[in-house]
Amino acid sequence: MFLHRLHLDPRSREARRDLSDPYQLHSTLCRAFSPPSQKCSEGEFLWRLEPETDSLGFPLILVQSQTLPDWTRINLKGWLAKADPPIDLNERFAFVSFKSGQYFRFRLQANPCVTRNGKRFGLFNPEEQMRWISRKGEQHGFSFPPTSSEQIPVRISQEMMLQGRQHNGNGIRLYSVRYDGVLIVSDTDKFLMALRSGIGHGKAMGLGLLTVVPTGHD
């Protein structure tokens, strides 16, 4: 599994188009993983537009993939300013040594929602959003440290309504929030699956990628 960091050039018309439409951005990224004649496989990669920019003010995109892409296949002049060398996550985190009780700093851009009568509804209340990520933690093998006066384990920010347009012309609207904080591994197998496969809905809109960094606290 590999993690890539892409620097997009906002001077490119195609880059600006993709940055304003996450569904189109996903479609552009698919080109690096599949030839034009082949449909991009579901689960081939996860991605996220970061809130931070690089030193030049260029937007940053994280892409996590099971295989190495060929960025030249995107073939849009000026779209990609720079691609950093890929990080081998299997090597970086030594996945086989994950253990219960480990602490990690994490970030997750996600679509907190509930399904009622077959329809999904976004959760706009912060308490509901926190309950949602707690439920996902139970499903995916992690929990959170208790809240104290010195530390809030999870911060919720960057609420936005993502909008995109599918190839058939139908519009997509998806509510999104960003979770940043500290988690504790409780089930290594479930946790690794969450890292590989992502969490929640909206992966084609840049949601679901769970990124973690060890805190050194076991």
C-alpha positions as CSV (number, residue, x, y, z in Angstrom):
1,M,0.0,0.0,0.0
2,F,1.4,3.4,-1.0
3,L,0.7,7.0,0.0
4,H,1.3,9.8,-2.6
5,R,1.2,13.6,-2.3
6,L,0.3,15.6,-5.3
7,H,0.8,19.3,-5.8
8,L,-1.8,20.7,-8.3
9,D,-1.1,23.9,-10.2
10,P,-4.1,26.2,-9.7
11,R,-3.0,28.1,-12.8
12,S,-4.2,25.2,-14.9
13,R,-7.8,25.5,-16.0
14,E,-8.3,21.7,-15.7
15,A,-6.9,21.8,-12.2
16,R,-9.3,24.5,-11.2
17,R,-12.2,22.6,-12.7
18,D,-11.3,19.5,-10.7
19,L,-10.8,21.4,-7.5
20,S,-14.3,22.7,-7.8
21,D,-15.8,19.3,-8.5
22,P,-14.5,16.4,-6.4
23,Y,-16.3,13.8,-8.6
24,Q,-14.5,15.1,-11.6
25,L,-11.2,15.1,-9.6
26,H,-11.7,11.4,-8.8
27,S,-12.3,10.7,-12.4
28,T,-9.1,12.5,-13.4
29,L,-7.1,10.5,-10.8
30,C,-8.6,7.3,-12.1
31,R,-6.6,7.8,-15.3
32,A,-3.4,7.1,-13.4
33,F,-4.6,3.7,-12.4
34,S,-6.4,2.4,-15.5
35,P,-6.0,2.7,-19.2
36,P,-8.6,4.8,-21.1
37,S,-10.4,1.6,-22.3
38,Q,-10.8,0.2,-18.8
39,K,-13.0,1.4,-16.0
40,C,-11.3,2.4,-12.8
41,S,-11.8,-0.5,-10.2
42,E,-13.8,0.3,-7.1
43,G,-11.5,0.5,-4.1
44,E,-8.4,1.1,-6.3
45,F,-7.5,4.2,-4.3
46,L,-8.6,6.6,-1.7
47,W,-7.9,10.4,-1.8
48,R,-8.3,13.6,0.1
49,L,-7.9,17.3,-0.7
50,E,-5.9,18.6,2.2
51,P,-6.8,21.9,4.0
52,E,-3.1,22.9,3.9
53,T,-1.2,24.1,0.8
54,D,2.4,23.7,-0.1
55,S,5.1,26.4,0.3
56,L,4.0,27.9,-3.1
57,G,0.3,28.0,-2.1
58,F,-0.5,25.0,-4.4
59,P,-3.3,22.6,-3.3
60,L,-2.2,19.3,-1.9
61,I,-3.9,16.0,-2.6
62,L,-3.2,12.7,-0.7
63,V,-3.8,9.5,-2.6
64,Q,-3.5,6.1,-1.0
65,S,-3.4,3.1,-3.4
66,Q,-2.8,-0.6,-3.5
67,T,-0.6,-0.3,-6.6
68,L,1.8,2.3,-8.0
69,P,0.0,4.7,-10.4
70,D,1.4,6.3,-13.6
71,W,0.7,10.0,-13.2
72,T,1.7,10.7,-16.8
73,R,-1.6,9.0,-17.9
74,I,-3.5,11.9,-16.5
75,N,-2.2,13.8,-19.6
76,L,-3.5,17.2,-18.7
77,K,-0.9,19.9,-19.4
78,G,0.0,21.9,-16.3
79,W,-2.5,20.0,-14.1
80,L,0.1,18.4,-11.9
81,A,2.9,20.7,-10.7
82,K,4.7,18.0,-8.7
83,A,4.3,14.4,-7.3
84,D,6.3,13.6,-4.2
85,P,8.0,10.2,-4.1
86,P,5.5,7.5,-2.9
87,I,5.7,6.3,0.7
88,D,5.5,2.5,1.2
89,L,3.0,2.3,4.1
90,N,3.6,-1.3,4.7
91,E,7.3,-0.4,5.4
92,R,6.6,2.9,7.2
93,F,4.2,1.5,9.8
94,A,5.3,-2.1,9.8
95,F,1.7,-3.2,9.7
96,V,2.4,-6.7,11.0
97,S,3.4,-5.2,14.4
98,F,0.2,-3.2,15.0
99,K,-1.1,-4.0,18.4
100,S,-4.1,-3.2,20.6
101,G,-3.6,-0.2,22.8
102,Q,-1.4,1.8,20.4
103,Y,-2.2,5.5,20.1
104,F,-2.2,7.4,16.7
105,R,-2.9,10.9,15.6
106,F,-5.5,10.7,12.8
107,R,-7.3,12.7,10.2
108,L,-10.5,11.7,8.5
109,Q,-12.7,13.7,6.1
110,A,-16.0,11.9,6.1
111,N,-19.8,12.0,5.5
112,P,-21.4,11.5,8.9
113,C,-24.9,10.3,8.1
114,V,-27.7,7.9,9.1
115,T,-30.0,5.8,6.8
116,R,-33.8,6.0,7.3
117,N,-36.2,4.3,5.0
118,G,-33.5,3.6,2.5
119,K,-32.4,7.3,2.4
120,R,-29.2,8.8,3.8
121,F,-29.4,12.0,5.9
122,G,-26.4,14.1,6.9
123,L,-25.7,14.7,10.6
124,F,-25.2,18.4,11.3
125,N,-25.2,18.4,15.1
126,P,-21.7,18.1,16.6
127,E,-22.9,15.6,19.2
128,E,-24.4,13.4,16.5
129,Q,-21.2,13.7,14.5
130,M,-19.2,12.6,17.5
131,R,-21.5,9.7,18.1
132,W,-21.1,8.7,14.4
133,I,-17.3,8.6,14.6
134,S,-17.5,6.7,17.9
135,R,-19.8,4.1,16.2
136,K,-17.4,3.8,13.3
137,G,-14.6,3.3,15.8
138,E,-16.4,0.3,17.3
139,Q,-16.9,-1.1,13.8
140,H,-13.4,-0.5,12.6
141,G,-11.3,-1.4,15.7
142,F,-10.5,1.8,17.4
143,S,-11.7,4.0,20.3
144,F,-10.8,7.5,21.7
145,P,-9.1,8.6,24.9
146,P,-11.4,10.1,27.5
147,T,-12.0,13.9,27.2
148,S,-10.2,15.9,29.9
149,S,-9.7,19.6,30.7
150,E,-6.3,19.4,29.1
151,Q,-7.2,17.4,26.0
152,I,-10.0,17.0,23.5
153,P,-9.3,13.7,21.7
154,V,-11.3,14.6,18.6
155,R,-11.9,18.0,16.9
156,I,-14.5,18.4,14.2
157,S,-14.1,21.2,11.6
158,Q,-14.3,22.2,8.0
159,E,-18.0,21.5,7.5
160,M,-19.0,21.8,3.9
161,M,-21.4,20.7,1.3
162,L,-19.5,19.0,-1.5
163,Q,-21.0,19.3,-5.0
164,G,-20.1,17.4,-8.1
165,R,-21.6,16.2,-11.4
166,Q,-21.6,12.7,-12.7
167,H,-20.8,11.8,-16.3
168,N,-24.6,11.4,-17.0
169,G,-25.1,15.0,-15.9
170,N,-26.8,14.2,-12.6
171,G,-25.6,16.3,-9.7
172,I,-24.2,15.0,-6.4
173,R,-24.4,16.8,-3.0
174,L,-22.7,15.3,0.0
175,Y,-22.2,16.8,3.5
176,S,-18.6,16.5,4.8
177,V,-16.7,17.2,8.0
178,R,-13.1,16.8,9.0
179,Y,-12.1,14.8,12.1
180,D,-8.7,15.4,13.6
181,G,-7.5,13.8,16.9
182,V,-6.1,10.9,18.7
183,L,-7.3,7.3,18.6
184,I,-6.5,4.0,20.3
185,V,-6.3,0.7,18.4
186,S,-8.6,-1.9,19.9
187,D,-8.8,-4.5,17.2
188,T,-5.8,-4.7,14.8
189,D,-7.5,-6.7,12.0
190,K,-10.5,-4.3,11.8
191,F,-8.2,-1.3,12.1
192,L,-6.0,-2.4,9.2
193,M,-9.0,-3.0,7.1
194,A,-10.2,0.5,7.8
195,L,-6.8,1.9,6.8
196,R,-6.9,0.0,3.5
197,S,-10.6,0.4,2.6
198,G,-11.5,3.7,4.2
199,I,-14.5,4.7,6.3
200,G,-18.0,5.7,5.4
201,H,-19.6,6.8,2.1
202,G,-18.5,9.3,-0.5
203,K,-15.1,7.8,-1.5
204,A,-15.5,9.0,-5.1
205,M,-15.9,12.5,-3.6
206,G,-12.6,12.4,-1.7
207,L,-14.0,11.1,1.6
208,G,-13.1,8.1,3.8
209,L,-9.3,8.1,3.8
210,L,-8.1,7.5,7.3
211,T,-4.5,8.7,7.8
212,V,-2.5,8.0,11.0
213,V,0.8,9.0,12.6
214,P,2.2,7.2,15.7
215,T,2.2,9.3,18.8
216,G,4.8,7.3,20.7
217,H,2.3,6.7,23.4
218,D,1.5,3.0,24.0
